[in-house]
Amino acid sequence: MQEQAEAKLGAALKATGYAAGFTLKQLEDYASELQNMTTFGDEATFLSMTMLAAFKNIRGDNFKQAEQVMNAVCDIKVGLGGILILFWGSGIHLK
């Protein structure tokens, strides 16, 4: 599953011309950092990064901050016993 999530993230980065401002390796390393701060594994972080990568104007530090917010919201929802469904439209608020 992790390999599939990494492949999807790599494809999204390539499709957007690496607009996020990071290579796949850099985001893999960042996902590992986030894993130490959240209850989610790398594969969940890769999936949310893949969604964020679709928004070409979210890049650099803003990309990392948006990913932290998405992880924090997911942690809160899981802590409350709910399931968070991330819609593509949520990216509109991150612009």
C-alpha positions as CSV (number, residue, x, y, z in Angstrom):
1,M,0.0,0.0,0.0
2,Q,2.8,2.4,0.8
3,E,4.4,1.8,-2.6
4,Q,1.1,2.6,-4.3
5,A,0.7,5.8,-2.3
6,E,4.3,6.9,-3.1
7,A,3.7,6.1,-6.8
8,K,0.5,8.2,-6.9
9,L,2.3,11.1,-5.2
10,G,5.2,10.8,-7.6
11,A,2.8,10.9,-10.5
12,A,1.0,13.9,-9.2
13,L,4.2,15.8,-8.6
14,K,5.4,15.0,-12.2
15,A,2.0,15.9,-13.7
16,T,2.1,19.3,-12.1
17,G,5.8,19.9,-13.0
18,Y,6.8,19.7,-9.3
19,A,4.8,22.8,-8.6
20,A,4.7,22.0,-4.9
21,G,8.4,22.8,-4.9
22,F,9.6,19.5,-3.6
23,T,10.9,16.2,-5.0
24,L,9.3,12.9,-4.1
25,K,12.3,12.1,-1.9
26,Q,11.9,15.4,0.0
27,L,8.2,14.7,0.6
28,E,8.9,11.1,1.7
29,D,11.3,12.5,4.3
30,Y,8.8,15.0,5.4
31,A,6.1,12.3,5.7
32,S,8.4,10.4,7.9
33,E,8.8,13.5,10.2
34,L,5.0,13.9,10.3
35,Q,4.5,10.3,11.2
36,N,6.4,10.9,14.4
37,M,3.9,13.7,15.3
38,T,0.6,12.1,14.3
39,T,-1.3,8.8,14.5
40,F,-1.0,8.2,10.8
41,G,1.4,6.2,8.7
42,D,3.3,7.5,5.7
43,E,0.8,6.1,3.3
44,A,-2.0,8.3,4.7
45,T,0.2,11.3,4.5
46,F,1.2,10.5,0.9
47,L,-2.5,10.4,0.0
48,S,-3.2,13.8,1.4
49,M,0.0,15.2,-0.2
50,T,-1.2,13.8,-3.5
51,M,-4.5,15.8,-3.1
52,L,-2.6,18.9,-2.2
53,A,-0.2,18.5,-5.1
54,A,-3.2,19.0,-7.5
55,F,-3.3,22.7,-6.4
56,K,-0.3,24.2,-8.1
57,N,-0.4,27.4,-6.1
58,I,0.2,25.6,-2.8
59,R,3.9,25.3,-2.7
60,G,7.0,25.5,-0.5
61,D,6.3,26.2,3.1
62,N,2.6,26.7,2.4
63,F,2.5,23.1,1.1
64,K,4.1,21.8,4.3
65,Q,1.8,23.9,6.5
66,A,-1.3,22.8,4.6
67,E,-0.2,19.2,5.1
68,Q,0.3,19.8,8.9
69,V,-3.2,21.2,9.1
70,M,-4.7,18.3,7.3
71,N,-2.9,15.8,9.6
72,A,-4.0,17.8,12.7
73,V,-7.6,17.8,11.6
74,C,-7.5,14.1,10.9
75,D,-6.0,13.5,14.3
76,I,-8.8,15.4,16.0
77,K,-11.5,13.6,14.0
78,V,-10.0,10.2,14.8
79,G,-9.6,11.2,18.5
80,L,-13.3,12.0,18.5
81,G,-14.2,8.7,17.0
82,G,-15.2,10.1,13.7
83,I,-14.0,9.5,10.2
84,L,-12.8,12.5,8.1
85,I,-13.5,12.5,4.4
86,L,-11.4,15.0,2.6
87,F,-13.1,16.5,-0.4
88,W,-11.3,18.0,-3.4
89,G,-13.1,21.2,-2.7
90,S,-11.2,21.7,0.6
91,G,-8.3,22.8,-1.6
92,I,-10.2,25.9,-2.4
93,H,-9.8,27.1,1.1
94,L,-6.1,26.5,1.0
95,K,-5.6,28.8,-1.9
